Amino acid sequence: MSDERMNSDPEKYGTPDYPDPIAPVAYPGVTGPANMAGAPGSMHEQYPGYTGPSPYPPAPITASNGPGGMAIAALIVGIAAFVLGWVPFAGLILGVGGVVLGILALRGQRGKGFGVAGLVLSGLVVLIGLMMLFLIFMWLPLAVS
């Protein structure tokens, strides 16, 4: 082939050069990957490389604001007392323990809601347990005679 034939002049040969099918198609207004290093929204702008340690000190680790252990214990004992409240002595003993834990939880700074819930449940169980105990001692002399 001659050098003249390698020249891709569309006026001379009548057909335009077709784009390479393997090369990506460039749309108008789109820049190629080599030209996008500083373009707005490019990956280089979104994800900068490692810039070293932060110039700011790390945030101090503080205690969580979650409920305290005493409040959770008061709630658990209050629920257990409420479930076992129909057993006269077991419900009464658990209820008294829940009332004590609820009062101690209310003195603390965290978990007031759990402490109040445990105190209310345990208080109800103590009242019901005392009523059941009173009824048992009232019924016992009638059953013996």
CYANA upper distance limits for C-alpha pairs under 8 A (distance plus 0.5 A):
  1 MET  CA      5 ARG  CA      7.12
  1 MET  CA      6 MET  CA      8.14
  2 SER  CA      6 MET  CA      7.31
  3 ASP  CA      7 ASN  CA      7.22
  8 SER  CA     13 TYR  CA      8.30
  8 SER  CA     16 PRO  CA      8.14
  8 SER  CA     17 ASP  CA      7.08
  9 ASP  CA     13 TYR  CA      7.00
  9 ASP  CA     16 PRO  CA      7.95
 10 PRO  CA     14 GLY  CA      5.52
 10 PRO  CA     15 THR  CA      5.63
 10 PRO  CA     16 PRO  CA      5.25
 10 PRO  CA     17 ASP  CA      7.62
 11 GLU  CA     15 THR  CA      8.02
 19 PRO  CA     23 ALA  CA      8.29
 26 ALA  CA     30 VAL  CA      7.10
 26 ALA  CA     31 THR  CA      8.19
 26 ALA  CA     32 GLY  CA      8.06
 31 THR  CA     35 ASN  CA      6.43
 31 THR  CA     36 MET  CA      6.96
 32 GLY  CA     36 MET  CA      6.95
 33 PRO  CA     37 ALA  CA      7.91
 35 ASN  CA     39 ALA  CA      8.18
 36 MET  CA     42 SER  CA      6.81
 37 ALA  CA     42 SER  CA      7.27
 37 ALA  CA     43 MET  CA      8.26
 37 ALA  CA     44 HIS  CA      6.41
 37 ALA  CA     45 GLU  CA      8.26
 38 GLY  CA     42 SER  CA      7.42
 38 GLY  CA     44 HIS  CA      7.36
 38 GLY  CA     45 GLU  CA      7.20
 39 ALA  CA     45 GLU  CA      7.96
 40 PRO  CA     45 GLU  CA      7.25
 41 GLY  CA     45 GLU  CA      6.64
 41 GLY  CA     46 GLN  CA      6.97
 42 SER  CA     46 GLN  CA      6.82
 43 MET  CA     47 TYR  CA      6.29
 44 HIS  CA     48 PRO  CA      6.21
 65 ASN  CA    110 ARG  CA      7.49
 66 GLY  CA    110 ARG  CA      7.39
 66 GLY  CA    111 GLY  CA      7.37
 67 PRO  CA     71 ALA  CA      6.95
 67 PRO  CA     72 ILE  CA      7.36
 67 PRO  CA    110 ARG  CA      5.66
 67 PRO  CA    111 GLY  CA      4.31
 67 PRO  CA    112 LYS  CA      8.06
 67 PRO  CA    114 PHE  CA      7.82
 68 GLY  CA     72 ILE  CA      6.99
 68 GLY  CA    105 ALA  CA      8.16
 68 GLY  CA    108 GLY  CA      8.48
 68 GLY  CA    110 ARG  CA      5.80
 68 GLY  CA    111 GLY  CA      5.82
 69 GLY  CA     73 ALA  CA      6.58
 70 MET  CA     74 ALA  CA      6.62
 70 MET  CA    101 LEU  CA      6.93
 70 MET  CA    102 GLY  CA      8.15
 70 MET  CA    104 LEU  CA      7.54
 70 MET  CA    105 ALA  CA      5.73
 70 MET  CA    115 GLY  CA      8.19
 71 ALA  CA     75 LEU  CA      6.77
 71 ALA  CA    101 LEU  CA      7.73
 71 ALA  CA    102 GLY  CA      7.02
 71 ALA  CA    105 ALA  CA      5.31
 71 ALA  CA    106 LEU  CA      8.18
 71 ALA  CA    110 ARG  CA      8.24
 71 ALA  CA    111 GLY  CA      5.87
 71 ALA  CA    112 LYS  CA      7.39
 71 ALA  CA    113 GLY  CA      8.44
 71 ALA  CA    114 PHE  CA      5.71
 71 ALA  CA    115 GLY  CA      5.00
 71 ALA  CA    118 GLY  CA      8.04
 72 ILE  CA     76 ILE  CA      6.67
 72 ILE  CA    111 GLY  CA      8.03
 72 ILE  CA    114 PHE  CA      6.63
 72 ILE  CA    115 GLY  CA      7.70
 73 ALA  CA     77 VAL  CA      6.52
 73 ALA  CA     98 GLY  CA      8.50
 73 ALA  CA    101 LEU  CA      7.48
 74 ALA  CA     78 GLY  CA      6.39
 74 ALA  CA     98 GLY  CA      5.68
 74 ALA  CA     99 VAL  CA      7.93
 74 ALA  CA    101 LEU  CA      5.37
 74 ALA  CA    102 GLY  CA      5.53
 74 ALA  CA    105 ALA  CA      7.73
 74 ALA  CA    114 PHE  CA      7.72
 74 ALA  CA    115 GLY  CA      6.37
 74 ALA  CA    118 GLY  CA      5.30
 74 ALA  CA    119 LEU  CA      7.43
 75 LEU  CA     79 ILE  CA      6.61
 75 LEU  CA     98 GLY  CA      7.93
 75 LEU  CA    102 GLY  CA      8.11
 75 LEU  CA    114 PHE  CA      6.22
 75 LEU  CA    115 GLY  CA      6.85
 75 LEU  CA    117 ALA  CA      6.68
 75 LEU  CA    118 GLY  CA      4.38
 75 LEU  CA    119 LEU  CA      8.02
 75 LEU  CA    121 LEU  CA      8.48
 76 ILE  CA     80 ALA  CA      6.63
 76 ILE  CA    118 GLY  CA      7.64
 77 VAL  CA     81 ALA  CA      6.43
 77 VAL  CA     94 LEU  CA      6.99
 77 VAL  CA     95 GLY  CA      7.98
 77 VAL  CA     97 GLY  CA      7.75
 77 VAL  CA     98 GLY  CA      5.71
 77 VAL  CA    118 GLY  CA      7.57
 77 VAL  CA    122 SER  CA      8.10
 78 GLY  CA     82 PHE  CA      6.56
 78 GLY  CA     94 LEU  CA      7.88
 78 GLY  CA     95 GLY  CA      6.96
 78 GLY  CA     98 GLY  CA      5.64
 78 GLY  CA     99 VAL  CA      8.29
 78 GLY  CA    117 ALA  CA      8.24
 78 GLY  CA    118 GLY  CA      5.13
 78 GLY  CA    119 LEU  CA      7.34
 78 GLY  CA    120 VAL  CA      8.32
 78 GLY  CA    121 LEU  CA      5.61
 78 GLY  CA    122 SER  CA      5.13
 79 ILE  CA     83 VAL  CA      6.69
 79 ILE  CA    118 GLY  CA      7.64
 79 ILE  CA    121 LEU  CA      7.15
 79 ILE  CA    122 SER  CA      8.15
 80 ALA  CA     84 LEU  CA      6.58
 80 ALA  CA     94 LEU  CA      7.85
 81 ALA  CA     85 GLY  CA      5.91
 81 ALA  CA     90 ALA  CA      8.20
 81 ALA  CA     91 GLY  CA      5.52
 81 ALA  CA     92 LEU  CA      8.01
 81 ALA  CA     94 LEU  CA      5.56
 81 ALA  CA     95 GLY  CA      5.83
 81 ALA  CA     98 GLY  CA      8.08
 81 ALA  CA    121 LEU  CA      8.13
 81 ALA  CA    122 SER  CA      6.82
 81 ALA  CA    125 VAL  CA      6.87
 82 PHE  CA     91 GLY  CA      7.62
 82 PHE  CA     95 GLY  CA      8.25
 82 PHE  CA    121 LEU  CA      6.77
 82 PHE  CA    122 SER  CA      7.32
 82 PHE  CA    124 LEU  CA      8.31
 82 PHE  CA    125 VAL  CA      6.26
 84 LEU  CA     90 ALA  CA      7.22
 84 LEU  CA     91 GLY  CA      5.63
 85 GLY  CA     90 ALA  CA      7.65
 85 GLY  CA     91 GLY  CA      4.54
 85 GLY  CA     92 LEU  CA      7.45
 85 GLY  CA     95 GLY  CA      8.48
 85 GLY  CA    125 VAL  CA      6.15
 85 GLY  CA    128 ILE  CA      7.85
 85 GLY  CA    129 GLY  CA      7.09
 86 TRP  CA     91 GLY  CA      7.10
 86 TRP  CA    129 GLY  CA      8.05
 87 VAL  CA     91 GLY  CA      6.08
 88 PRO  CA     92 LEU  CA      6.68
 88 PRO  CA    129 GLY  CA      6.03
 88 PRO  CA    132 MET  CA      6.93
 88 PRO  CA    133 LEU  CA      6.92
 89 PHE  CA     93 ILE  CA      6.58
 89 PHE  CA    129 GLY  CA      7.84
 90 ALA  CA     94 LEU  CA      6.62
 91 GLY  CA     95 GLY  CA      6.30
 91 GLY  CA    125 VAL  CA      6.99
 91 GLY  CA    126 VAL  CA      7.87
 91 GLY  CA    129 GLY  CA      6.90
 92 LEU  CA     96 VAL  CA      6.69
 92 LEU  CA    125 VAL  CA      7.09
 92 LEU  CA    126 VAL  CA      5.80
 92 LEU  CA    129 GLY  CA      5.63
 92 LEU  CA    130 LEU  CA      7.75
 93 ILE  CA     97 GLY  CA      6.82
 94 LEU  CA     98 GLY  CA      6.54
 94 LEU  CA    122 SER  CA      8.02
 95 GLY  CA     99 VAL  CA      6.65
 95 GLY  CA    121 LEU  CA      8.38
 95 GLY  CA    122 SER  CA      4.88
 95 GLY  CA    123 GLY  CA      7.01
 95 GLY  CA    124 LEU  CA      8.48
 95 GLY  CA    125 VAL  CA      6.00
 95 GLY  CA    126 VAL  CA      5.65
 96 VAL  CA    100 VAL  CA      6.80
 96 VAL  CA    122 SER  CA      7.31
 96 VAL  CA    123 GLY  CA      8.19
 96 VAL  CA    126 VAL  CA      6.93
 97 GLY  CA    101 LEU  CA      6.69
 97 GLY  CA    122 SER  CA      8.41
 98 GLY  CA    102 GLY  CA      6.40
 98 GLY  CA    118 GLY  CA      6.82
 98 GLY  CA    119 LEU  CA      6.81
 98 GLY  CA    122 SER  CA      5.68
 98 GLY  CA    123 GLY  CA      8.42
 99 VAL  CA    103 ILE  CA      6.68
 99 VAL  CA    118 GLY  CA      7.74
 99 VAL  CA    119 LEU  CA      5.53
 99 VAL  CA    120 VAL  CA      8.45
 99 VAL  CA    122 SER  CA      5.97
 99 VAL  CA    123 GLY  CA      6.69
100 VAL  CA    104 LEU  CA      6.77
100 VAL  CA    119 LEU  CA      8.49
101 LEU  CA    105 ALA  CA      6.52
101 LEU  CA    115 GLY  CA      8.15
101 LEU  CA    118 GLY  CA      8.45
101 LEU  CA    119 LEU  CA      8.16
102 GLY  CA    106 LEU  CA      6.71
102 GLY  CA    115 GLY  CA      5.19
102 GLY  CA    116 VAL  CA      6.90
102 GLY  CA    118 GLY  CA      6.16
102 GLY  CA    119 LEU  CA      5.12
103 ILE  CA    107 ARG  CA      7.00
103 ILE  CA    115 GLY  CA      7.74
103 ILE  CA    119 LEU  CA      7.49
104 LEU  CA    108 GLY  CA      7.25
105 ALA  CA    110 ARG  CA      8.25
105 ALA  CA    111 GLY  CA      7.51
105 ALA  CA    112 LYS  CA      7.15
105 ALA  CA    115 GLY  CA      5.67
106 LEU  CA    111 GLY  CA      8.22
106 LEU  CA    112 LYS  CA      6.02
106 LEU  CA    115 GLY  CA      6.29
106 LEU  CA    116 VAL  CA      7.64
108 GLY  CA    112 LYS  CA      8.20
111 GLY  CA    115 GLY  CA      6.67
112 LYS  CA    116 VAL  CA      6.58
113 GLY  CA    117 ALA  CA      6.68
114 PHE  CA    118 GLY  CA      6.58
115 GLY  CA    119 LEU  CA      6.50
116 VAL  CA    120 VAL  CA      6.54
117 ALA  CA    121 LEU  CA      6.65
118 GLY  CA    122 SER  CA      6.43
119 LEU  CA    123 GLY  CA      6.32
120 VAL  CA    124 LEU  CA      6.66
121 LEU  CA    125 VAL  CA      6.81
122 SER  CA    126 VAL  CA      6.63
123 GLY  CA    127 LEU  CA      6.74
124 LEU  CA    128 ILE  CA      6.60
125 VAL  CA    129 GLY  CA      6.27
126 VAL  CA    130 LEU  CA      6.51
127 LEU  CA    131 MET  CA      6.70
128 ILE  CA    132 MET  CA      6.60
129 GLY  CA    133 LEU  CA      6.54
130 LEU  CA    134 PHE  CA      6.56
131 MET  CA    135 LEU  CA      6.62
132 MET  CA    136 ILE  CA      6.56
133 LEU  CA    137 PHE  CA      6.74
134 PHE  CA    138 MET  CA      6.59
135 LEU  CA    139 TRP  CA      6.39
136 ILE  CA    140 LEU  CA      6.33
137 PHE  CA    141 PRO  CA      7.67
138 MET  CA    142 LEU  CA      7.86
139 TRP  CA    143 ALA  CA      6.72
140 LEU  CA    144 VAL  CA      6.75
141 PRO  CA    145 SER  CA      6.82
